[in-house]
Amino acid sequence: MSFIKEFKAFAVKGNVVDMAVGIIIGAAFGKIVSSFVADVIMPPIGMLLGGVNFSDLAVVLKEGSEGVPAVMIKYGAFIQTVVDFVIIAFAVFVAVKAINSLKKKEEAAPAAPPKPTEEVLLLTEIRDLLSKSKAE
């Protein structure tokens, strides 16, 4: 029974839930970036390079025959994946950098000193009066 309790404690922790949300958002962001690269970035680059469609770039190692597909190295798809990775890595870098700068601002701002208690204020007033009376 303790195994189930341990698992429940683990699964309900805030960090696990935050991590799950991050993974889901990351997967959705990856799809957006893949579409952005494949549908927005690569077509103009291919056009500039003479009408090349990067997804069609491949080296045929063995031609296909009856019912057997060709064996190919699809380096165009690999180039698109590398561009996807670079964009995602840059976006994550910018996000982490922004979060770290916010944390530094929080750490740099010193907490306001606590307000003196009434006793301390009274003692300070007595001290000031005594030093004033000694000076006279």
DSSP file (Angstrom, degrees, kcal/mol; ACC not computed):
  #  RESIDUE AA STRUCTURE BP1 BP2  ACC     N-H-->O    O-->H-N    N-H-->O    O-->H-N    TCO  KAPPA ALPHA  PHI   PSI    X-CA   Y-CA   Z-CA
    1    1 A M     >        0   0    0      0, 0.0     4,-1.7     0, 0.0     3,-0.2   0.000 360.0 360.0 360.0 -29.2    0.0    0.0    0.0
    2    2 A S  H  >  +     0   0    0      1,-0.2     4,-2.7     2,-0.2     5,-0.2   0.815 360.0  61.0 -68.1 -28.1    2.9    2.4    0.6
    3    3 A F  H  > S+     0   0    0      2,-0.2     4,-2.4     1,-0.2    -1,-0.2   0.914 105.3  47.1 -62.7 -42.5    3.9    2.2   -3.0
    4    4 A I  H  > S+     0   0    0     -3,-0.2     4,-2.5     2,-0.2    -1,-0.2   0.892 112.2  49.9 -66.9 -40.0    0.5    3.6   -4.1
    5    5 A K  H  X S+     0   0    0     -4,-1.7     4,-2.5     2,-0.2    -2,-0.2   0.910 111.1  49.5 -64.5 -41.7    0.8    6.4   -1.5
    6    6 A E  H  X S+     0   0    0     -4,-2.7     4,-2.3     2,-0.2    -2,-0.2   0.923 111.8  48.2 -62.7 -44.2    4.3    7.2   -2.7
    7    7 A F  H  X S+     0   0    0     -4,-2.4     4,-3.0     2,-0.2     5,-0.2   0.914 111.2  50.3 -63.3 -41.8    3.1    7.3   -6.3
    8    8 A K  H  X S+     0   0    0     -4,-2.5     4,-1.7     1,-0.2    -2,-0.2   0.919 110.9  49.0 -62.1 -43.7    0.2    9.5   -5.4
    9    9 A A  H  X S+     0   0    0     -4,-2.5     4,-0.6     1,-0.2    -1,-0.2   0.888 114.5  46.5 -62.7 -38.7    2.4   11.9   -3.5
   10   10 A F  H >< S+     0   0    0     -4,-2.3     3,-0.7     1,-0.2     6,-0.3   0.927 112.9  48.0 -68.1 -46.0    4.8   12.0   -6.5
   11   11 A A  H 3< S+     0   0    0     -4,-3.0    -1,-0.2     1,-0.2    -2,-0.2   0.758 112.0  49.2 -70.0 -25.2    2.1   12.5   -9.1
   12   12 A V  H 3< S+     0   0    0     -4,-1.7    -1,-0.2    -5,-0.2    -2,-0.2   0.552  82.5 117.4 -93.7  -8.1    0.3   15.3   -7.2
   13   13 A K  S <X S-     0   0    0     -3,-0.7     4,-1.6    -4,-0.6     3,-0.2  -0.252  72.6-124.2 -58.0 147.1    3.5   17.3   -6.6
   14   14 A G  H  > S+     0   0    0      1,-0.2     4,-2.6     2,-0.2     5,-0.2   0.860 107.9  57.9 -61.5 -37.6    3.4   20.8   -8.2
   15   15 A N  H  > S+     0   0    0      1,-0.2     4,-2.4     2,-0.2    -1,-0.2   0.889 105.2  49.7 -64.2 -38.7    6.7   20.2  -10.1
   16   16 A V  H  > S+     0   0    0     -6,-0.3     4,-2.3     2,-0.2    -1,-0.2   0.913 112.5  46.9 -67.0 -42.2    5.3   17.1  -11.9
   17   17 A V  H  X S+     0   0    0     -4,-1.6     4,-2.3     2,-0.2    -2,-0.2   0.921 112.9  49.5 -65.6 -43.4    2.2   18.9  -12.9
   18   18 A D  H  X S+     0   0    0     -4,-2.6     4,-2.4     1,-0.2    -2,-0.2   0.903 110.9  50.6 -60.6 -41.3    4.2   21.9  -14.1
   19   19 A M  H  X S+     0   0    0     -4,-2.4     4,-2.4     2,-0.2    -2,-0.2   0.906 109.2  50.6 -64.5 -41.4    6.5   19.6  -16.1
   20   20 A A  H  X S+     0   0    0     -4,-2.3     4,-2.2     2,-0.2    -2,-0.2   0.916 110.9  48.2 -63.4 -42.9    3.5   17.9  -17.7
   21   21 A V  H  X S+     0   0    0     -4,-2.3     4,-2.6     1,-0.2     5,-0.2   0.912 111.2  51.6 -62.9 -41.9    2.1   21.2  -18.8
   22   22 A G  H  X S+     0   0    0     -4,-2.4     4,-2.6     1,-0.2    -2,-0.2   0.889 109.2  49.8 -61.5 -40.7    5.5   22.3  -20.1
   23   23 A I  H  X S+     0   0    0     -4,-2.4     4,-2.4     2,-0.2    -1,-0.2   0.913 111.9  47.7 -65.6 -42.7    5.8   19.1  -22.2
   24   24 A I  H  X S+     0   0    0     -4,-2.2     4,-2.1     2,-0.2    -2,-0.2   0.934 115.0  44.7 -64.7 -46.0    2.3   19.6  -23.7
   25   25 A I  H  X S+     0   0    0     -4,-2.6     4,-2.7     1,-0.2    -2,-0.2   0.896 112.5  53.3 -65.2 -39.0    3.0   23.2  -24.5
   26   26 A G  H  X S+     0   0    0     -4,-2.6     4,-2.4    -5,-0.2    -2,-0.2   0.894 108.0  49.7 -62.4 -40.5    6.4   22.3  -25.9
   27   27 A A  H  X S+     0   0    0     -4,-2.4     4,-1.8     2,-0.2    -1,-0.2   0.915 112.7  47.0 -65.2 -41.9    5.0   19.7  -28.2
   28   28 A A  H  X S+     0   0    0     -4,-2.1     4,-2.0     1,-0.2    -2,-0.2   0.906 111.9  50.7 -65.5 -40.4    2.4   22.1  -29.5
   29   29 A F  H  X S+     0   0    0     -4,-2.7     4,-2.6     1,-0.2    -2,-0.2   0.884 106.8  55.4 -63.7 -38.3    5.1   24.8  -30.0
   30   30 A G  H  X S+     0   0    0     -4,-2.4     4,-2.5     1,-0.2    -1,-0.2   0.887 107.1  49.4 -61.3 -39.6    7.2   22.2  -31.9
   31   31 A K  H  X S+     0   0    0     -4,-1.8     4,-2.3     2,-0.2    -1,-0.2   0.898 110.6  50.4 -66.0 -40.0    4.3   21.6  -34.3
   32   32 A I  H  X S+     0   0    0     -4,-2.0     4,-2.6     2,-0.2    -2,-0.2   0.933 112.5  46.2 -63.4 -45.2    3.9   25.4  -34.8
   33   33 A V  H  X S+     0   0    0     -4,-2.6     4,-2.8     2,-0.2     5,-0.2   0.902 110.5  53.3 -65.9 -40.3    7.6   25.8  -35.5
   34   34 A S  H  X S+     0   0    0     -4,-2.5     4,-2.8     1,-0.2     5,-0.2   0.925 112.1  45.1 -60.1 -43.8    7.6   22.8  -37.9
   35   35 A S  H  X S+     0   0    0     -4,-2.3     4,-3.0     2,-0.2     5,-0.5   0.912 112.0  52.5 -65.5 -41.5    4.8   24.3  -39.8
   36   36 A F  H  X>S+     0   0    0     -4,-2.6     5,-2.0    -5,-0.2     4,-1.9   0.922 114.5  42.0 -59.2 -45.3    6.4   27.7  -39.8
   37   37 A V  I  <>S+     0   0    0     -4,-2.8     5,-2.9     3,-0.2    -2,-0.2   0.955 120.5  40.9 -67.9 -49.7    9.7   26.3  -41.2
   38   38 A A  I  <5S+     0   0    0     -4,-2.8    -2,-0.2    -5,-0.2    -3,-0.2   0.869 128.2  29.2 -68.4 -37.4    8.1   24.0  -43.8
   39   39 A D  I  <5S+     0   0    0     -4,-3.0    -3,-0.2    -5,-0.2    -1,-0.2   0.687 133.7  21.5-101.0 -20.1    5.4   26.4  -45.0
   40   40 A V  I  <5S+     0   0    0     -4,-1.9    -3,-0.2    -5,-0.5    -4,-0.1   0.779 125.6  33.9-116.2 -46.2    6.8   29.9  -44.5
   41   41 A I  I  ><S+     0   0    0     -5,-2.0     4,-1.6     2,-0.1    -3,-0.2   0.946 114.9  48.5 -82.4 -49.6   10.6   29.8  -44.3
   42   42 A M  H  ><S+     0   0    0     -5,-2.9     4,-3.1     1,-0.2     5,-0.2   0.855 102.0  60.5 -67.9 -37.7   11.7   27.0  -46.6
   43   43 A P  H  > S+     0   0    0      0, 0.0     4,-2.4     0, 0.0    -1,-0.2   0.937 108.5  43.4 -58.2 -46.3    9.6   27.9  -49.7
   44   44 A P  H  > S+     0   0    0      0, 0.0     4,-2.5     0, 0.0    -2,-0.2   0.906 115.1  50.0 -65.1 -36.8   11.2   31.3  -50.2
   45   45 A I  H  X S+     0   0    0     -4,-1.6     4,-1.5     1,-0.2     7,-0.2   0.929 111.8  48.3 -64.1 -43.0   14.7   29.8  -49.5
   46   46 A G  H  <>S+     0   0    0     -4,-3.1     6,-2.2     1,-0.2     5,-1.1   0.885 110.7  51.4 -62.1 -38.7   14.0   27.1  -52.1
   47   47 A M  H ><5S+     0   0    0     -4,-2.4     3,-1.5     4,-0.3     4,-0.3   0.901 108.4  51.1 -65.1 -41.1   12.8   29.8  -54.6
   48   48 A L  H 3<5S+     0   0    0     -4,-2.5    -1,-0.2     1,-0.3    -2,-0.2   0.810 107.5  54.6 -65.0 -29.1   16.0   31.8  -54.1
   49   49 A L  T 3<5S-     0   0    0     -4,-1.5    -1,-0.3    -5,-0.2    -2,-0.2   0.211 137.5 -77.9 -91.1  15.6   18.0   28.6  -54.7
   50   50 A G  T < 5S-     0   0    0     -3,-1.5    -3,-0.2     1,-0.1    -2,-0.2   0.818  84.5 -52.5  97.7  34.6   16.3   28.0  -58.0
   51   51 A G  S   <S+     0   0    0     -5,-1.1     2,-0.4    -4,-0.3    -4,-0.3   0.786  83.2 165.0  76.4  28.1   12.9   26.5  -57.2
   52   52 A V        -     0   0    0     -6,-2.2     2,-0.7    -7,-0.2    -1,-0.2  -0.636  30.3-149.6 -80.8 131.7   14.2   23.8  -54.9
   53   53 A N    >>  -     0   0    0     -2,-0.4     3,-1.7     1,-0.1     4,-0.5  -0.908   7.5-155.8 -98.4 111.1   11.7   22.0  -52.7
   54   54 A F  G >4 S+     0   0    0     -2,-0.7     3,-1.1     1,-0.3    25,-0.2   0.822  89.3  60.4 -61.3 -32.9   13.7   21.0  -49.6
   55   55 A S  G 34 S+     0   0    0      1,-0.3    -1,-0.3    21,-0.2    22,-0.3   0.732 104.5  51.5 -68.7 -18.5   11.4   18.2  -48.7
   56   56 A D  G <4 S+     0   0    0     -3,-1.7     2,-0.4    20,-0.1    -1,-0.3   0.555  81.1 111.9 -92.1  -8.4   12.1   16.5  -52.1
   57   57 A L    <<  +     0   0    0     -3,-1.1    19,-2.1    -4,-0.5    20,-0.5  -0.512  43.3 136.4 -70.4 123.6   15.9   16.7  -51.8
   58   58 A A        -     0   0    0     -2,-0.4     2,-0.5    16,-0.2    16,-0.2  -0.987  51.6-126.1-161.6 157.4   17.2   13.1  -51.4
   59   59 A V  E     -A   73   0A   0     14,-2.3    14,-2.7    -2,-0.3     2,-0.6  -0.964  28.1-138.0-109.8 123.8   19.9   10.8  -52.6
   60   60 A V  E     +A   72   0A   0     -2,-0.5    12,-0.3    12,-0.2     3,-0.2  -0.723  23.9 176.5 -86.2 118.8   18.6    7.5  -54.0
   61   61 A L  E    S+     0   0A   0     10,-3.1     2,-0.3    -2,-0.6    11,-0.2   0.826  75.2   9.3 -87.3 -36.5   20.6    4.6  -52.8
   62   62 A K  E    S-A   71   0A   0      9,-1.8     9,-2.4     0, 0.0    -1,-0.3  -0.960  80.7-121.4-147.8 126.2   18.5    1.9  -54.5
   63   63 A E        -     0   0    0     -2,-0.3     2,-0.1     7,-0.2     9,-0.0  -0.290  35.0-108.1 -64.0 149.3   15.7    2.4  -57.0
   64   64 A G        -     0   0    0      6,-0.1     2,-0.2     1,-0.0     6,-0.1  -0.435  37.1-172.7 -75.9 153.6   12.3    1.1  -56.0
   65   65 A S  B >   -B   68   0B   0      3,-1.4     3,-2.0    -2,-0.1     2,-0.2  -0.640  49.6 -24.7-131.5-168.6   10.9   -2.0  -57.7
   66   66 A E  T 3  S-     0   0    0      1,-0.3    -1,-0.1    -2,-0.2     0, 0.0  -0.166 130.4 -22.4 -48.2 103.1    7.5   -3.8  -57.7
   67   67 A G  T 3  S+     0   0    0     -2,-0.2    -1,-0.3     1,-0.2    -3,-0.0   0.406 115.3 107.6  76.5  -3.4    5.9   -3.0  -54.4
   68   68 A V  B <   -B   65   0B   0     -3,-2.0    -3,-1.4     3,-0.0    -1,-0.2  -0.931  66.9-133.1-110.2 121.6    9.3   -2.1  -52.8
   69   69 A P        -     0   0    0      0, 0.0    -4,-0.1     0, 0.0     2,-0.1  -0.277  30.7 -93.9 -70.4 159.0    9.9    1.6  -52.1
   70   70 A A        -     0   0    0     -6,-0.1     2,-0.6     1,-0.1    -7,-0.2  -0.361  32.6-122.4 -68.7 150.0   13.2    3.2  -53.1
   71   71 A V  E     +A   62   0A   0     -9,-2.4   -10,-3.1    -3,-0.1    -9,-1.8  -0.869  45.9 167.4 -95.5 118.7   15.9    3.4  -50.5
   72   72 A M  E     -A   60   0A   0     -2,-0.6     2,-0.7   -12,-0.3   -12,-0.2  -0.939  42.6-134.9-135.4 152.6   16.8    7.1  -50.1
   73   73 A I  E     -A   59   0A   0    -14,-2.7   -14,-2.3    -2,-0.3     2,-1.5  -0.946  25.6-155.8-101.7 110.5   18.7    9.5  -47.8
   74   74 A K     >  +     0   0    0     -2,-0.7     4,-1.3   -16,-0.2   -16,-0.2  -0.605  27.3 161.9 -92.1  78.4   16.3   12.4  -47.4
   75   75 A Y  H  >  +     0   0    0     -2,-1.5     4,-2.1     1,-0.2    -1,-0.2   0.729  69.0  63.9 -73.4 -20.9   18.7   15.2  -46.6
   76   76 A G  H  > S+     0   0    0    -19,-2.1     4,-2.0     2,-0.2    -1,-0.2   0.918 103.8  46.6 -65.7 -43.9   16.1   17.9  -47.4
   77   77 A A  H  > S+     0   0    0    -20,-0.5     4,-2.1   -22,-0.3    -1,-0.2   0.862 110.8  54.1 -65.0 -34.8   13.9   16.7  -44.6
   78   78 A F  H  X S+     0   0    0     -4,-1.3     4,-2.4     2,-0.2    -2,-0.2   0.907 105.7  52.0 -65.4 -41.4   16.9   16.7  -42.4
   79   79 A I  H  X S+     0   0    0     -4,-2.1     4,-2.2     1,-0.2    -2,-0.2   0.913 109.7  49.8 -61.1 -42.3   17.7   20.3  -43.3
   80   80 A Q  H  X S+     0   0    0     -4,-2.0     4,-2.4     1,-0.2    -1,-0.2   0.904 110.1  50.5 -62.6 -40.7   14.1   21.3  -42.4
   81   81 A T  H  X S+     0   0    0     -4,-2.1     4,-2.5     2,-0.2    -2,-0.2   0.891 108.8  51.5 -65.5 -38.8   14.4   19.5  -39.0
   82   82 A V  H  X S+     0   0    0     -4,-2.4     4,-2.5     2,-0.2    -1,-0.2   0.913 110.1  48.7 -63.9 -42.3   17.7   21.3  -38.3
   83   83 A V  H  X S+     0   0    0     -4,-2.2     4,-2.2     2,-0.2    -2,-0.2   0.908 110.2  52.6 -64.0 -40.7   16.1   24.6  -39.0
   84   84 A D  H  X S+     0   0    0     -4,-2.4     4,-2.6     1,-0.2     5,-0.2   0.948 110.3  48.3 -54.8 -50.1   13.2   23.6  -36.7
   85   85 A F  H  X S+     0   0    0     -4,-2.5     4,-3.2     1,-0.2     5,-0.2   0.910 109.6  51.4 -59.8 -44.8   15.6   22.8  -33.9
   86   86 A V  H  X S+     0   0    0     -4,-2.5     4,-2.2     1,-0.2    -1,-0.2   0.909 112.1  46.7 -61.9 -41.9   17.5   26.1  -34.3
   87   87 A I  H  X S+     0   0    0     -4,-2.2     4,-2.4     2,-0.2    -1,-0.2   0.932 115.2  45.6 -66.7 -44.9   14.3   28.1  -34.1
   88   88 A I  H  X S+     0   0    0     -4,-2.6     4,-2.6     2,-0.2     5,-0.2   0.925 113.1  50.2 -64.1 -43.9   13.0   26.1  -31.1
   89   89 A A  H  X S+     0   0    0     -4,-3.2     4,-2.5    -5,-0.2    -1,-0.2   0.901 111.4  48.8 -61.6 -40.5   16.4   26.3  -29.3
   90   90 A F  H  X S+     0   0    0     -4,-2.2     4,-2.5    -5,-0.2    -1,-0.2   0.917 111.2  49.6 -65.4 -42.5   16.5   30.1  -29.9
   91   91 A A  H  X S+     0   0    0     -4,-2.4     4,-2.2     2,-0.2    -2,-0.2   0.908 112.5  47.2 -63.3 -41.6   13.0   30.5  -28.5
   92   92 A V  H  X S+     0   0    0     -4,-2.6     4,-2.9     2,-0.2     5,-0.2   0.908 111.1  52.5 -65.4 -41.3   13.8   28.5  -25.4
   93   93 A F  H  X S+     0   0    0     -4,-2.5     4,-2.6    -5,-0.2    -2,-0.2   0.927 110.6  47.0 -59.6 -45.7   17.0   30.5  -24.9
   94   94 A V  H  X S+     0   0    0     -4,-2.5     4,-2.2     2,-0.2    -1,-0.2   0.907 113.4  48.9 -64.0 -41.5   15.1   33.8  -25.1
   95   95 A A  H  X S+     0   0    0     -4,-2.2     4,-2.4     2,-0.2    -2,-0.2   0.930 113.4  45.7 -64.6 -45.0   12.5   32.5  -22.7
   96   96 A V  H  X S+     0   0    0     -4,-2.9     4,-2.8     1,-0.2    -2,-0.2   0.901 112.0  52.2 -64.9 -40.3   15.1   31.2  -20.2
   97   97 A K  H  X S+     0   0    0     -4,-2.6     4,-2.1    -5,-0.2    -1,-0.2   0.908 110.6  48.2 -62.3 -41.6   17.0   34.4  -20.5
   98   98 A A  H  X S+     0   0    0     -4,-2.2     4,-1.9     2,-0.2    -2,-0.2   0.915 112.5  48.1 -65.0 -43.1   13.9   36.5  -19.7
   99   99 A I  H  X S+     0   0    0     -4,-2.4     4,-2.2     1,-0.2    -2,-0.2   0.917 111.6  50.1 -64.1 -43.0   13.0   34.3  -16.7
  100  100 A N  H  X S+     0   0    0     -4,-2.8     4,-2.3     1,-0.2    -1,-0.2   0.879 108.6  52.1 -64.3 -37.7   16.5   34.6  -15.4
  101  101 A S  H  X S+     0   0    0     -4,-2.1     4,-1.9     2,-0.2    -1,-0.2   0.877 109.2  50.4 -67.0 -35.3   16.5   38.3  -15.7
  102  102 A L  H  X S+     0   0    0     -4,-1.9     4,-1.9     2,-0.2    -2,-0.2   0.903 110.2  49.9 -66.2 -40.4   13.3   38.5  -13.8
  103  103 A K  H  X S+     0   0    0     -4,-2.2     4,-2.3     1,-0.2    -2,-0.2   0.900 109.1  51.8 -64.5 -40.0   14.7   36.3  -11.0
  104  104 A K  H  X S+     0   0    0     -4,-2.3     4,-2.6     1,-0.2    -1,-0.2   0.886 108.0  51.9 -64.1 -38.2   17.8   38.6  -10.8
  105  105 A K  H  X S+     0   0    0     -4,-1.9     4,-1.7     2,-0.2    -1,-0.2   0.898 110.3  48.6 -64.5 -39.4   15.6   41.6  -10.5
  106  106 A E  H  < S+     0   0    0     -4,-1.9    -2,-0.2     1,-0.2    -1,-0.2   0.907 114.9  44.5 -66.0 -41.1   13.7   40.0   -7.6
  107  107 A E  H  < S+     0   0    0     -4,-2.3    -2,-0.2     1,-0.2    -1,-0.2   0.858 111.5  53.7 -71.4 -34.5   17.0   39.0   -5.9
  108  108 A A  H  < S+     0   0    0     -4,-2.6    -1,-0.2    -5,-0.2    -2,-0.2   0.828  89.1  84.7 -71.4 -31.8   18.6   42.4   -6.4
  109  109 A A  S  < S-     0   0    0     -4,-1.7     2,-0.1    -5,-0.2     3,-0.1  -0.604  80.7-139.5 -74.5 110.1   15.7   44.3   -4.9
  110  110 A P        -     0   0    0      0, 0.0     2,-0.1     0, 0.0    -2,-0.1  -0.385  21.0-106.5 -71.0 148.0   16.5   44.2   -1.1
  111  111 A A        -     0   0    0      1,-0.1     0, 0.0    -2,-0.1     0, 0.0  -0.464  40.3-101.6 -71.0 143.8   13.6   43.7    1.2
  112  112 A A        -     0   0    0     -2,-0.1    -1,-0.1     1,-0.1     3,-0.1  -0.426  43.2-105.4 -65.3 136.5   12.5   46.8    3.1
  113  113 A P        -     0   0    0      0, 0.0    -1,-0.1     0, 0.0     0, 0.0  -0.329  44.7 -95.8 -62.9 146.6   13.8   46.8    6.6
  114  114 A P        -     0   0    0      0, 0.0     3,-0.1     0, 0.0    -3,-0.0  -0.303  42.8-101.8 -64.7 147.7   11.1   46.0    9.2
  115  115 A K        -     0   0    0      1,-0.1    -3,-0.0    -3,-0.1     0, 0.0  -0.474  44.6-104.3 -68.7 134.9    9.5   49.0   10.8
  116  116 A P        -     0   0    0      0, 0.0    -1,-0.1     0, 0.0     2,-0.0  -0.276  37.0-113.7 -62.3 147.3   10.8   49.5   14.3
  117  117 A T     >  -     0   0    0      1,-0.1     4,-2.3    -3,-0.1     5,-0.2  -0.223  27.5-104.0 -74.1 169.3    8.6   48.5   17.2
  118  118 A E  H  > S+     0   0    0      1,-0.2     4,-2.5     2,-0.2     5,-0.2   0.867 121.4  55.2 -63.3 -36.1    7.0   51.0   19.6
  119  119 A E  H  > S+     0   0    0      2,-0.2     4,-2.7     1,-0.2    -1,-0.2   0.918 108.3  47.7 -63.0 -43.5    9.5   50.0   22.3
  120  120 A V  H  > S+     0   0    0      2,-0.2     4,-2.5     1,-0.2    -2,-0.2   0.919 112.1  49.6 -65.7 -42.4   12.4   50.7   20.0
  121  121 A L  H  X S+     0   0    0     -4,-2.3     4,-2.1     2,-0.2    -2,-0.2   0.914 112.2  48.2 -61.1 -42.2   10.9   54.1   19.0
  122  122 A L  H  X S+     0   0    0     -4,-2.5     4,-2.3     2,-0.2    -2,-0.2   0.917 112.3  48.3 -64.6 -44.1   10.4   55.0   22.7
  123  123 A L  H  X S+     0   0    0     -4,-2.7     4,-2.6     1,-0.2    -2,-0.2   0.880 110.6  51.9 -64.6 -37.3   13.9   53.9   23.6
  124  124 A T  H  X S+     0   0    0     -4,-2.5     4,-2.4     2,-0.2    -1,-0.2   0.906 109.8  49.3 -64.5 -40.7   15.3   56.0   20.7
  125  125 A E  H  X S+     0   0    0     -4,-2.1     4,-2.2     2,-0.2    -2,-0.2   0.909 111.6  48.7 -64.7 -42.2   13.3   59.0   21.9
  126  126 A I  H  X S+     0   0    0     -4,-2.3     4,-2.6     2,-0.2    -2,-0.2   0.917 111.2  50.7 -63.3 -43.8   14.6   58.6   25.5
  127  127 A R  H  X S+     0   0    0     -4,-2.6     4,-2.6     1,-0.2     5,-0.2   0.929 110.4  48.9 -59.2 -46.4   18.2   58.2   24.2
  128  128 A D  H  X S+     0   0    0     -4,-2.4     4,-1.8     1,-0.2    -1,-0.2   0.894 112.0  48.8 -63.1 -39.8   17.8   61.4   22.2
  129  129 A L  H  X S+     0   0    0     -4,-2.2     4,-2.4     2,-0.2    -1,-0.2   0.899 111.9  49.2 -66.3 -40.5   16.4   63.3   25.1
  130  130 A L  H  X S+     0   0    0     -4,-2.6     4,-2.0     1,-0.2    -2,-0.2   0.918 112.0  47.2 -65.9 -42.4   19.2   62.1   27.4
  131  131 A S  H  X S+     0   0    0     -4,-2.6     4,-1.4     1,-0.2    -1,-0.2   0.856 112.6  51.1 -68.0 -31.9   21.9   63.1   25.0
  132  132 A K  H  X S+     0   0    0     -4,-1.8     4,-0.9    -5,-0.2    -2,-0.2   0.894 110.2  48.5 -68.9 -40.8   20.2   66.5   24.5
  133  133 A S  H  < S+     0   0    0     -4,-2.4    -2,-0.2     1,-0.2    -1,-0.2   0.837 110.3  51.5 -71.0 -31.7   20.1   67.1   28.2
  134  134 A K  H  < S+     0   0    0     -4,-2.0    -1,-0.2     1,-0.2    -2,-0.2   0.829 106.1  55.7 -70.0 -32.2   23.8   66.1   28.7
  135  135 A A  H  <        0   0    0     -4,-1.4    -1,-0.2     1,-0.2    -2,-0.2   0.758 360.0 360.0 -72.3 -24.3   24.7   68.5   25.9
  136  136 A E     <        0   0    0     -4,-0.9    -1,-0.2    -3,-0.2    -2,-0.2   0.460 360.0 360.0 -84.5 360.0   23.0   71.5   27.7
